């Protein structure tokens, strides 16, 4: 009887171990075999978009200046991504033969190279793992309506002032504190008066242990704007 009880106990313990192991994930809520992807509408000259992967809907309709949550798709697979105007039946932009790896996070951006260029899609891989003592900021300039470079500076001196042009990507790792105050300005301000408010990044905007995309964008009128999106 003791042998039987001992065997049952061992089987129960084994079952618990298996359940625990199967619940472990490779990367932020990933089940083995999956990848995650989200979409950004970063084109101020284009209307609300529907996005698709291999002809299947990818998230819900996305308005200008917004993004979807991550959607789980099969990893180690190749995709064709497309976008269409919300009332359209033909593709506005497409991106072929994109391979998504297991356990990775990705973002797709709808943008243009210039105001007169056709819409296009850009795929990037998102960083989600980081030192818990710092914040990682990935500055991404997709403001194709802006007519001068963007100046970025931190009053807390976590990095030296720098400028960005369209399609630039700059990564900074900072220790967030009460002095952190990251501001954005055009090299040549627009004539808009008063100038539009641009989000300042500080200790209430970003926190340590997280990574963020700082998306630099422009309005139809060419005024500077930005968005802060957490990756994890």
C-alpha positions in Angstrom: 0.0 0.0 0.0 2.9 2.3 0.9 4.5 1.5 -2.5 1.3 2.4 -4.3 1.0 5.7 -2.4 4.6 6.5 -3.1 4.1 5.8 -6.9 1.0 8.0 -7.0 3.0 10.8 -5.3 5.8 10.5 -7.8 3.4 10.6 -10.7 1.6 13.7 -9.3 5.0 15.4 -8.9 6.0 14.5 -12.4 2.7 15.8 -13.8 3.3 19.1 -11.9 6.8 19.4 -13.3 5.6 18.8 -16.9 2.8 21.4 -16.5 5.2 23.9 -15.1 7.7 23.3 -17.9 5.1 23.6 -20.6 4.0 26.9 -19.2 7.4 28.4 -19.5 7.7 30.7 -22.5 10.6 31.8 -24.6 9.9 35.5 -24.8 7.2 37.5 -23.1 4.1 35.3 -23.3 5.2 33.3 -26.3 4.3 29.6 -26.7 7.1 27.8 -28.4 6.6 28.0 -32.1 5.0 31.5 -32.1 6.1 35.0 -33.1 4.3 38.3 -32.3 3.7 41.2 -34.6 1.9 44.6 -34.4 1.1 47.3 -37.0 1.6 51.0 -36.9 -0.2 53.6 -39.1 2.5 56.3 -39.4 1.4 58.0 -42.6 -0.5 61.2 -41.9 -1.5 61.5 -45.6 -3.3 58.2 -45.7 -6.7 57.2 -44.4 -7.6 54.4 -41.9 -5.9 51.1 -43.0 -6.7 47.4 -42.8 -3.6 45.2 -42.6 -3.2 41.6 -43.8 -0.7 38.7 -43.5 -0.8 36.3 -46.4 -4.3 37.6 -47.3 -5.7 37.1 -43.8 -6.7 40.1 -41.6 -3.9 41.2 -39.2 -5.6 43.0 -36.2 -8.4 45.5 -36.7 -8.6 48.7 -38.7 -5.9 51.2 -37.7 -6.3 55.0 -37.9 -3.5 57.4 -38.6 -1.2 57.9 -35.5 -2.2 54.6 -33.8 -1.0 51.0 -33.6 -2.4 47.6 -32.8 -1.5 45.3 -29.9 0.7 42.3 -30.7 -0.9 39.5 -32.6 0.4 35.9 -32.3 1.4 34.2 -35.6 3.3 31.1 -36.5 7.1 31.5 -36.1 9.8 30.3 -38.6 7.3 31.2 -41.4 7.4 33.5 -44.4 4.7 36.2 -44.9 3.5 38.7 -47.3 2.1 41.8 -45.5 -0.2 44.2 -47.2 -2.4 47.2 -46.2 -5.5 48.6 -47.8 -7.6 51.7 -47.3 -10.5 50.8 -45.0 -13.0 51.1 -47.9 -10.6 49.7 -50.5 -10.3 46.3 -52.2 -6.8 46.7 -53.6 -3.5 46.8 -51.8 -2.1 50.2 -51.0 1.3 48.9 -49.9 2.9 45.5 -49.6 6.0 43.7 -48.3 6.9 40.3 -49.6 8.9 37.3 -48.3 9.3 38.4 -44.7 10.4 35.6 -42.4 9.4 35.8 -38.7 11.5 33.8 -36.3 10.1 31.9 -33.3 10.1 33.8 -30.1 10.6 37.2 -31.7 8.6 40.5 -31.6 8.0 42.5 -34.8 6.4 45.8 -35.9 5.1 46.9 -39.3 4.9 50.6 -40.1 2.9 52.2 -42.9 4.9 55.3 -44.1 6.1 57.1 -47.2 9.6 58.3 -48.1 8.3 61.8 -49.1 4.8 63.3 -49.3 4.6 62.6 -53.0 6.1 59.0 -52.8 3.7 56.0 -52.7 2.9 54.4 -49.3 5.2 51.6 -48.2 5.6 49.1 -45.4 8.7 48.7 -43.1 9.3 45.7 -40.9 11.4 46.0 -37.8 12.3 43.5 -35.0 11.4 44.8 -31.5 13.7 44.5 -28.5 11.8 43.3 -25.4 14.5 42.1 -23.0 16.6 44.6 -21.0 18.5 45.2 -17.9 15.9 46.0 -15.2 18.0 49.0 -13.9 17.7 51.0 -17.1 15.2 52.0 -19.8 16.1 51.4 -23.5 14.8 54.0 -26.0 14.7 53.3 -29.7 14.2 56.6 -31.6 12.7 56.0 -35.0 12.2 58.9 -37.4 9.3 58.3 -39.9 8.2 61.9 -40.2 8.3 62.2 -44.0 6.3 65.5 -43.9 8.9 67.2 -41.7 11.1 69.6 -43.7 14.1 69.8 -41.4 16.0 67.4 -39.1 14.8 66.8 -35.5 17.0 67.8 -32.5 16.8 65.5 -29.5 18.3 66.5 -26.1 18.1 65.4 -22.5 18.3 68.0 -19.7 19.4 65.1 -17.4 22.5 64.6 -19.7 22.0 60.8 -20.1 23.2 61.3 -23.7 24.6 64.1 -25.9 22.3 66.1 -28.1 21.8 64.6 -31.5 19.8 65.1 -34.7 17.8 62.7 -36.8 16.6 62.6 -40.4 13.9 60.5 -42.0 14.4 56.7 -41.6 17.1 57.1 -38.9 17.0 54.8 -36.0 19.0 55.6 -32.8 19.1 53.6 -29.6 19.9 55.0 -26.2 20.0 53.2 -22.8 19.4 55.6 -19.9 19.1 55.6 -16.2 15.7 57.2 -15.5 15.7 59.8 -12.7 14.1 63.0 -11.6 16.4 65.0 -14.0 15.4 63.1 -17.1 13.7 65.4 -19.6 14.1 64.5 -23.2 12.8 67.2 -25.6 12.3 67.3 -29.4 12.5 70.3 -31.8 12.8 70.9 -35.5 16.1 72.4 -36.7 13.9 75.0 -38.6 10.6 75.5 -36.8 7.4 75.7 -38.8 5.3 78.8 -39.1 2.5 77.3 -36.9 1.8 79.7 -34.1 1.7 78.8 -31.3 3.9 75.8 -32.1 2.2 72.4 -31.4 3.1 70.7 -28.1 5.5 67.8 -28.5 5.6 65.1 -25.7 8.6 65.5 -23.4 9.9 62.2 -22.1 10.6 62.1 -18.3 10.3 59.8 -15.3 6.5 59.7 -15.7 6.7 58.7 -19.4 9.3 55.9 -19.2 10.4 53.5 -16.5 13.4 51.3 -15.9 13.2 47.7 -17.0 11.3 48.5 -20.2 12.1 49.2 -23.8 10.2 51.8 -25.8 9.8 52.9 -29.4 9.9 56.7 -29.7 8.2 57.3 -33.0 9.0 60.7 -34.5 6.3 61.7 -37.0 4.8 64.7 -38.7 1.3 66.1 -39.3 -0.1 66.9 -42.7 1.0 70.5 -42.1 4.6 69.4 -41.4 4.5 70.0 -37.7 6.5 67.7 -35.4 4.8 65.1 -33.2 6.0 62.0 -31.4 4.6 58.9 -29.7 6.0 56.7 -26.9 5.1 53.0 -27.3 6.3 50.3 -24.8 7.6 47.0 -26.2 7.3 45.0 -23.0 
